[in-house]
């Protein structure tokens, strides 16, 4: 039996958060929280201790890379998402410490699991 992975979804669009939650929960993940901006993400990570953070690159108060920079040594695994293409971020994804990147259009439980393996 697969171990359930707890996920925090961080995105400023409520409709994307709802969609991502439904998609990931249907695929066996446990969504333990949501945040709509970088400060909310940092607070939720600190209080909820998710194993994985699905983190939008473009947030209203700081970008996802700035959120990653503020995470400590015991940080959860981070999967970056964006409606933009990975090539738009010119290597920032590779150097960010994130497990990888998934475009929002291609988000699936299988894609997240692939990056976490």
N, C-alpha and C positions, 0 to 999 in steps of 0.2 A: 504494500500500500504506500502511495506517495505521501510525503510529509507536506502538510499544508503550509504555505508561505504567507506570512502577514505582509500586507502592502499598504502604504500610504500613497494616495494619489494627490499630486500637486499640480493644479492648473487653474487659470483664472476664468475659464469658461465652465459654468455649471453644467451645460449640456454635454461637454466632453467628459467631465467627471462622472456624470450619470452613466454615459455610454461605456466608459472604461470600467466602471464598477461592475456593471451588468456582464460585460464581456469576461472580465477576470474571475468574477465569482462563479460564472457558469463553467469556467475551466478549472475550478477547484482551489483558487486562491481565496484568502480571507482578507477583505479590505477592512482595515481597522480604523481608517480615518481619511479625511480629505482636508486640503488647505488650498486657499486661493491666491496666495502670494508667498514670497520668500520668507518673510518674518513668521508667517503662520506655519510654514513648512518647518522652520527651525524649532519653533515652539512645539509642534506636534511630534517631531522626531524625538525631542527631549522627553515628552510626557508619555508617548505611546510606544516607543521602542520598536518600530516596525523592522522586519528583516530586510525589506526592500522598499525603496522609494521610487515611484514612477514620477519623474520630475520634468515638467515643461521647461524648455530653455528660455522662453520669452514670458516673463512674469512682470506685473506692473511695477513692483518696487525694486527688484534686483533680478538679474538673470540667473538661470539655473547654475551657471558656472560659479557665480558669486556665492550661491547657497553651498555648493560643493566645497568651496574654499573655506567655509566656516565650520564644516563638520570636523569633529575630532577623530581621534584614532579608533574609537569604538563605533564608528559610523556604520549605518546600514549600507547594503549594496544599493547603488543608484543606477536606474535605467533612465536615460534622457529621452524625451519625446518632443516632437515639434511638428507643426504643419509644414515647415520648410524642409528642404532636403539636407541630408547630412553634409553634403559638399559645401553648403553655405557657411559652415562653421570652421572652415580652414584649419583642420587639425586640432581645434580646441577640444573636441570630443575625446580624441586619443590621449591628450595630456591632462584631462580633467580628473581622472581617477574613477570615472563612471564605468560600469560594466559594459556599456555600449549605448547604442542609439536605435530607436525605432521611430519611423515616421508615424504620425497619428493615423494615417490612412491604412497602415499595415499592422496596427496594434492587435495582438492576439495573445492568449495565454501561452501558446506554443512559442511565439517569438520571444516573450519574456523568459520562459523556461530555457530556451536556447542560449540566451545571454548569461543566465545564472549557472549554467553547467560548469 
